[in-house]
Amino acid sequence: MTRYEILRNILAGIIGEAPARYSKLYEKDPSKVEQFNNALSRAFIHLFLKVRFDLLDFEEREYFVTDGGNDGGIDGYYIDREHKLIYLFQSKFRANENNFHDKEITMKEMLAMDIQRILDGEKQDEKGIDYRGKIYQLQRDISEIDDVPRYTYKVVIFANLKDVSDSELKKLTGGYKAEVIDYQKCYSDFVFPIISGTYFSKSDLTIQIDLSNKLANKISYTVATSIGDCDITVLFVPTVEVGKFMAKYKNSILKYNPRSYLGFKSQDVNRQIAESIIKQSTNEFALFNNGITILSEETFINEQVANKGVAKLIVKNPQIINGGQTSYTLSRLYEENDDKSIFDKKEVLLKVITVPSEAAGKENLIENISNATNHQTPVGPSDRLSNMEEQIYLQKRLFNVFGVLYERKRGEYSDGITKGYISENDIIDRSLFIKIYYILLNKISSSKAKKLFVSHRWTNEAIENNDMILATLFGCRSYKRIQTLSKTNISDLDMLGKVKAMVLLYNPGRIADFDEAIELHASEIANNWPLFLEKNSDKVYQKTTVLEPDGKKKTVYKRARSKMRAWINSNDFEEKAKAFFIQKTEQ
C-alpha cells in the first residue's frame, strides 16, 4: 500500500465520521467519483485540524471548514487562543497520486485568496458577489476576540509550491506569514502520526486530584543533576483520571517509553491490575501498584479551583517513562466499562519529574531514569533500544523515502490497523528487517534476529544507502510470500537461502514493482529449492560413515548447517543460483 493510498483511507475514515445531515457534502460511496472526491477534499482540511489542533469531534472540526462557492479563496480557518494565532487555510487536494505528488498550486489560485478584504470586514468580493455564510462566521469569530490586536495571522497552504521564497510567498498572501504543507510534509507530519497514534500535540495535561482524607496532598523535592535542577512531585491521583487521559493520548505520551501502547497487551500483570480495580471496592490498588512516572517540562498544582476537596495537577508536555503497563490497563478498563464507579476511591501513586526543556544531556538523563525505574514489567534490550536515535531515523527515512512502515516499537501501528487505514501486511518487523539485511551482507549466522537487533548499530551512511535498503525491503516482502508457500517445516536456514536467491536474481529495484516480481518468481524459488540443493549437495551435505546394528559400515549424507551457511554467504551461491533458476526460467 502506498502512502497516498493510506492517506485516502484516512480521509475516507473521516468521511465515515460525518453525521447523516452532512451527506450532501460528504459522499461515502466511492463509485460516485466527483462527489466522493469533493468529500475527500473537505476531509483533507479535517485531517489538518485533527492532527495540528487535537480536534477529535467531527462537528467541532466542520465548524472551521469554509470551503465552497464564494469562499474568497479561504477553505478553512482556526483560532488558536493559547498561542494567539489565527490560521487561514487554502487547500488543493489532488484525486490521484501522480497529481498529488507533482501538481503545484498556480499563482492564479494563490491570488484568489481575498484575505485582506475579508479581514477588513468586506461582505462582498471585488465583483460585488456576497461571500458565503461561513466567511461571515469567520469575520464574526475574529471580531468577538477581545484582545485581537495581540493575535498574529498565518496562512497555511496545503499544496505543492516549489521555487518560491518566503518573501515572495509573503507577498502572495498579502503580507502574512505562510506555511506550505506539500505532499512530503503531509505524509510525514499528518499521515504517519495518525497511523501510529502519535498525533496529539496538546502541551498541557490536567488531572483532577481528590484532596479529601489526606494530611498532605503531595511531596515535592528538588534534585541537583548533571543537567540542572529537576523537581520531583509525588502524589496519589484517581485511577479514573489516568484511564481517561491514557485512552485519549495513547502513543502520544509514550514517546520516551520503550514500548508502544499495544506493546503492553497480553501481559499477565494486566490481569492482576484489572482485578485489583474490578474485584476490590476499597483502595488496595494504591498499596499493590508501584505507580507511574511522568516527565514534565513544567508542573503546577492548584488547590483553589472553587470545588471543595478537589485540586488540579497540570503538567506540560507529559511523557510516561514508567508505569505504562498500569496506564494501559486502566485505559482499557476505562474504555470497556460504561460504569465508571469501578474506579471510585481508587488511586495510584504518580511521580512527576520536571526536567528543564532545553537542558543539554536531557535525552541521556531520560534514558537513565527509564532504565532505573523499570521494575514492574521487565523491558528487554530490544524494546529498550527502540528509542535510540538511529532507530527513529531509520523509521522516519523508510517512511518518508520508501513509504514503508518499519515497526521499531511493538504494536505502534495498532491504531492504523484497527481503523482500517493500513493492514498488518504493510508493516515491516524490526527483527525480520535486520535479519534480511545481514543475509544480504553475506553474514548469515546462527544468531537470533533479536540478538542482531540488539548488537547492530546503524550508521547514517548505511540507512541512506538506498540500493541496500531497497534490497532488504524486497527481501522482507519476499520472505512473507515464500513463508505462505512453504509446505513443510523447513529450517530457518533454508528460508534465508531462498530469500537471498530471490533478492539476488529478481529484485526489481523499485518498490512499485515488488509485488509483480514476487508473484512471478516466489513460487519458482520455493518449489524448486529442494532440487537446487540436490544439484549442489556437496555444498550442503557432509558425508559420514556409520555402523549398522550388524556391524557393517554405511555411508550417509547429513545436512551440515555450518557448511551450508558458509556456502550461502559465498559468491559461489549467487553463481549457482543464477545458473539453476535463470536457466530453468528460460527453459
N, C-alpha and C positions, 0 to 999 in steps of 0.2 A: 504494500500500500504506500503510495507516495504521500509527501507532506500535504500536497494540495487536496488529495482525497480525504486525508484526515481532517483538514480544515473544513471541507464541505460536510463531513459527518458531524463536526461540532456545530456548524451553522444549522444543519438540519435538526439537530437536537434542540437548539434554541428555538427554531420554528415550532417544534413539537411542544414547547412550553406555552405557546400563545393560547390564551383563552378563546373560546368559540367566537366571542364578539369581535375578534380581530381576524376572522377567517378571510376577509377580502384582502387584507394586507399581507397575511402570512399563509399563502397557499402551501398545503402539506403534501400535495400529490406531485411528484417529480415529473410525471408524464405531461402535466400542464406546464410546458417548458418556460414560457415567458413569465407567467405568474410566479412560478417557483423561483426563477432567477431573481425576480424583483424581491421576493421574500428573503432570499439569500443575501441580497444587497443590504436590506434593513437589518438582518441578523448580524451582519458584519459590524455594524455600529454597536449592536448589543454586546458583541464579543469584547470590544474595547471598553465599554462601560463596566462590564463584568470583571474583567481582569485588572484594569487600571484603578477602578474605584470601589471594588468589592460589592457591587450591586448584584445581589443574588436573585431578587424577585423580578420576574418578567415585567410586571406592570410598573415597577419602580424605574426600570430602565427605559421602557417605552415612553414614559413621560418626557424624556430628554431627546427623543428622536423626532426631528422636524422634516425629514426627507419627504418630498412630494412636490407637486406643482406649485410654482410661485414661492419657493422656499428661500429665494435670494442667494442661492448657492451654498446655504448652510444646511447640512444634513443632520446635525445634532449639536448638542451643547451639554456642558456640565458646569455647575458652580461648586468649586472646592472651597468650602468655608474655612477649613482648617488651615490651608496654605494660601488663602486669599487669591485664588486663581479662577478665571472664567475661561473655560475651554470652548472653542468653536470648531466644529468638525466639517471637513469636506472629504467624502468617501467615494472611491471608484473601485467597486468590486468587479472583477472580471470572471465571466461564467465558464471559462476554460483555462486549463493550466498554462498553456503557452502564453496567452494574453496576460494572465495574472503575473507571470514572471517577466514578460518583456515589454508589454504595452505601457507607455508613460501617459501621465495626465498632460493635457495640452495647455498651452498658455491661455487659450480662449476659455477653457474650463476654470482655470485659476482666476481669471479676471472676472468670471461670472459671480464671484462672491461679493455681495453688496454689504460687506462688513461695516463700512463707515456709515452708510445710510441707515442701516438697521440700528446701530449703536447710537446714532443721533436721534433715534425715535421716529424716523420716517415710516409711514404706514404703506407707502407705495414705492414701486421701483421707478426707474427713470422714465419708463414708458407710461406711467400712470396706472399700472396694474397693481391691485391690492396684494399684499403679501398674505400667505396662508395664516390661519389662526395660530398654528404652533409658533410662528415667528412673533406674533403678538404676545404669546405666552412668554417667550424668551425675553422680550423687552420688558414685560411686566415683572418677571422674576428679578431682573437686574435692577429695575427702578425701586424695588422693595428692599434692597440691601442697604442697611443704614450707613455702613462705612464704605460704600462702593469706591470712593477715591483711593482707598488703600489696596484695592484689587488690581491685579495685572491680567491682561488678556493674552491668550495663547491660541494660535491656530494650529490645528492638527490635521494633516493631510494624509489620508490612507490611500496611497498610490505610489507608483514608481516615478521618481523625479531625479534624473541624473544631470550632472554638469551644471548645476545651478548653485551658486554660492549662497551663503547665509544672508549676505547683504542684498543680493538680487531677490532672494525669496522674501525678505522682509518688505521690499518694495512692492512685490506682487500681492502681498497680503495687507497692504495699506499701512505699513509701518509696524505691524505687530509681530512679535516673536513667533516663530513657526517651528513645528516638529514634523518631520516626514517619516511615515511608517511604510517602508517599501515591503516587498514580498518577503525578503530575508528577515527583516525585523518582525514582521507579522508572525513568521514561523517560530523564531527564537523567543520572542517576548510575549506571545499570546497563545500560540498553539501548544508549544511544549509545556508551559505552566498548567494549561488546562488538563492535558492528558496525564501529567504527573502529580496533579493535585497540589501544586505549589503556587497558585496564582493569588492567594490572599496577601495583600500588602498593607493591611491596616497596621499602623505603627503602635497603637495603644490597645492593650487588653485590660478590661475592667472585670474584677472578680469581687463579688459581694461576700462580705465576711460576717459571720454571726459572732457578736461580742458577748452574748448572754452566757452566764455561768463560767466566765473566765476572769481570773485575777489580773492577768495581763494578756493583752491581745497579740503581742509579738515580742520577739527578742531581736535586737539589732546590734551589729558588731562591725567595726571597720578593720580590715586586714591589709597590712602593707605587703605588696607583692612586687615582683620584678618589673611589672608594667605600670605600677602606681597603686593607689589605694582602691580596694574593692570593698563594697559594702555587702554584708550578708544580713538578710532578714529572714527569720524563721517564724512561722505561724501555722495554725491549723485553719484550713478552708473547707467549706462544704463540698462533698464529693459531687453533688449535682452540678456545681459550677465548673468543675474540671471536666465532667462528662459533656457539658454543654459546649465549652469552647473547643475541646478536642474534636467533637463531632463536626464542628464547623471548619476548623482550620487544618486539621489532619497533617499532611506532609509539610504544609507551610511553616509549622512551628517545630519541625523535626530536622531542619537543615543541618544542624550540628550533631544530630543523633546518628549513630552508626546504622540504625535500622529505619526503614520507612514505616508508614502507618500499618500496612498489611504485613510487614515483616514481623509484627508481634502476634500474628494469628497462630492458632493451633499450638499453643503452649499450655502445658498442664497448669502452670501458675495462674493462667487466666481463669480457669475453673475455680480455683481456690479464692481468688479475689472476688469473683462474681458471687460465690456462695456466702462470703462474709458480708456482702451487701444485701442479697436477697433473703437469706435464711435467718439473719440476725435483726432483731428490732432495736437493739441497743448499739453502742458505738465501739464494739470490739475492733472494728476496722482500723481505728486510729492506733490501736496497740499492735496489731498484726503486721501492718504495712510499713515498709521502710520509707515511703514518702516519694516526693517528686522534687527534682532540682531544675529550676528555670533560670536561664540567663536573661539579664535585662540591661538596657543602656541607662534607664532612669526608673526609679521606683518611688511611688508615693502611696501613703495610706491616709485616707481622710475619714475621720470618725464623726464629723459634723455634716451628716447628709440628711438631716431632718427626719430621721427614722430611728426610733429608739432601739438600741441593741444591735444596730447594723453599722458596718463601716464598709468602705470600698478600697480595694487594692488596685492600683493602676501600674502596669509595667509597660515600658516602651520597648518595641521590637523584641518580644519574648521568643525564646527558643528553649525547648525541653532537651536537656542533655542527659538526664537520668530519670527513670520512672516512667518511661514510655509504655512499658507493659501495663502499669496501673492506669495510666491515662487512656490507653487504647481500650481496656476492658470497661472502664467507666463510660467511655463514649458509646460503646456498643450497647451497654445496658440503657443508656440514655435514649438511644435511637430505637431500641427494640421494645421498650416498655412505655406505654402511654401513661401508666400510673407512676408518676414521679415520687410518690410517697415512699418508695423503697429506699430513697436517699435521705429521708428525714433523720435529722440529728446525727448523721454520719459524716465524719470529717477525715481529711487526710493531711499529713504533715507536708508543708510546702516550704522549700528553701529557695529563696530568690537571691541570686548572686548578681550584683550590679557591677558591670565591668565597663571601664571607660571606652567609649565608642571608637575613638581614634587612636587608642594606645598601640604602640609598636609591640609586636610579640603577642598580640591578643589571641591569634589563632592557636599558637602553641599552648598558651595557658588553658584555653578552652579544651583542647585535646587532652591535656594532663588532668583537668578536672573530670572529664568524661571517663578516663581510664580509672581514676581513683574512686569515683562514686558508684561505679557499676558493681552491685553486689547481688541484687535480687535475681536477675536473669543473666547468666554469663554471656558475654559477647565474644564471638570467635574472632580470630585475626582477620578473616576475610571481610566480615562486617565492619570491623574497626578500620580497615584500610579503604573502605568505600568512600570516605570523605576526604581522602588525600587530593591535593590539587591536581595531580596528574590524572586521577580517575575522573574528576569533574571536567577537566579539559578534554579528555578523551570522549566522554559522553556528549559534551557540547559540540565538538567537532564532527563526530559521527552523525549527529542530527542535522547540524547546520550545513554540512558539505554533502553528506550522502543520504540524508533523510532517514537514518537508521536509529531505532530506539534501543540503545545499549542500557541494560539494567545493571547499574552499579550497586543499587540497594534492592534487596529482595522485596517484591510486591509494590514497587513505587509507581507502577503504571496501572494499578488496580482500578483507580477512578476511571481512566480512559477505557479499560476493558469492560467494566460494569455498565458504562453508559453507551457502549457500542461504537465509540469513536475509533478504536483500534481492536485488533484481535491478538490473542496470545502468540500467534504465528509471526506477528510483526516484531516481536521482541527478541533481542539477542542476549542470551545469558552470558554473564561475565566470565564464568568458568569455561564455557564452551569456546568463547572468543579467544581466550589466552591459549587454550589447548590447540586450537587450529593454527593460531599464529606460530606456535612452536613447531608444529608439523612442517609448516612452510619454511621455517628457518633450518630445516633438517636437524631438528633437535627433539625428535620423538624420544621420550624417556619413560621410565616406569613411574615417574612422579604423577600423583593425582593432580587433577586440574586445580583443585583448591590450593594445593601446595604451590603450584606455579603462580597462581594469582597472588599469593602472599609474598613469594620471593622475587617476582619480576618487578622491575622498576621501569616505567615508561619514560622515555625522553620526548621532548617536543619534536625532535627530528624524526623519531620513529612514528609518532602519532600523525605527523604531517607527510609521511611517505604514502602518497595516495595509491600507488600501484600495489604496495604490500597490504594496505588496509583493504582495498577492493578485493584482492585475492583472498584475504581472510574472511571477508563478508560472504564471498561466493562459497567458500569452504563451509561456513556455518549454515548457509541455506542448503547446500548440497547434503550436509550431514543429516539435517532434518528429513529430507526426502529419502535418502538411502536407508535411514532408520526405519521408515514405514515400509520399505520394500524387503527388508530382511525377513527371511522365513525361518531362520534358526537363531539360537542364542549364540551369535558369533562373538568372538573376543573383541575387546576394545581395540586391540592392535590391528585386527582385520578392518574394522570400521575406519580407523585413522588412515590406513593404507588406501582404502577406497576413496576417501575424501581427497587425499593428496593427488591421486590419479585424476580425479575429476578436475581439480584446480589446474594441474599441470597441462592437461590435454584440452579442456573445454571452457576455461574461464574466458568469458566474452569481453571483459574489461569495462563493461557498462552495467550498472545496476538494472537499468531498464530491460536488459537482455538476459538477466539471470534466469528468470522463470522458463523462458524458451529453451535455453541451453540445458537446464536441469531436466526439463520434460523430455528432451531428445536423448540425453545420454545417461541419466542416473540409473535407469533400469539396465542399460547395457553394461555398466560397470558392476552393478550388484549381481546380475545374473551370471556374468562370465568370470567373476572373481575366482571361484574355485579352479576353473580351467587355467586361468592365468597363473595361479600359484603352482598348479601341477606342471605347467610348462617351465617353471623356474624353481623346481623342487630343490635344486642344490642350494638355493638361496634361503630356503625356508626350513628344510628338514635336516636333521642330524642322524647319520647312520650309526646305529649301535648294535651290539651283539648281546643277546640274552640267552640264558639257559632254559630249555624246556623242562617240564617235570621228568621226562625220560632221560635227561642228561644231554640231549642233543643241543647244539648251538643253532641259534636262529638270528638272522639279520632283520632288524626292524628300523623303521624310519619314524622318528618322533619330531614333533614341532619344536624347533629351537627358537624361542622367543627373542633371545638376545641376538641371534644370527639374523632373524627376520627384521628386527628393529634396525640393526646396522645397515641392512640392505635398503630398507625404505628411506633411510637417511642419505643414501648414496646417489650419485649421478647415474649409476647403472640402473636404478629403479625407473628413473624417468625414461631412459632409452628403451628399456624392456617394455614399459607400459605403452609408449608410443608405437613400438613395433607390433605389439599384440593388438591393442584396441583400435588404433587407426587403421591397421591392415584389415581388421575384422569389419570395420565400418565400410571400407572401400569394397570389400567382397559383397 
